């Protein structure tokens, strides 16, 4: 029973942390894309992320926002963008091999 309450407690404590990190990454993506391509492209990237679940433009924008706008070193900017890339990579791999798997099935 103690383990259950401890996991609930940790979840309640970490939820705001993950929420803040997510909002900051979206903001960095917006700033990075806005800096290089303009505000319309940044708003379009946010629409792609929330409306169509296409996260790659916003992830790349967060890398450039951290590196070029905030002035962080490239390796810190990569550490900021890496969680987004880790979520994108499996989907891209499956999209690439899905036609091969479908052809083999039938």
BELZIVEN-V831052 format. One record per pair of residues at least 12 apart in sequence whose C-alpha atoms are under 7 Angstrom apart, sorted by the first residue. I is the first residue (numbers start at 1). GAP is how many residues later the second one is. Records with the same first field share a line. If there is no record, write none. Layout:
# BELZIVEN-V831052
I = GAP ; GAP
This chain:
# BELZIVEN-V831052
25 = 37
26 = 32
28 = 33 ; 34 ; 37 ; 38
29 = 29 ; 30 ; 32 ; 33 ; 36
30 = 12 ; 31
31 = 34
32 = 29 ; 30 ; 32 ; 33 ; 37
33 = 28
45 = 12 ; 13
46 = 12
56 = 32
59 = 22 ; 25 ; 26
62 = 19
63 = 14 ; 15 ; 17 ; 18
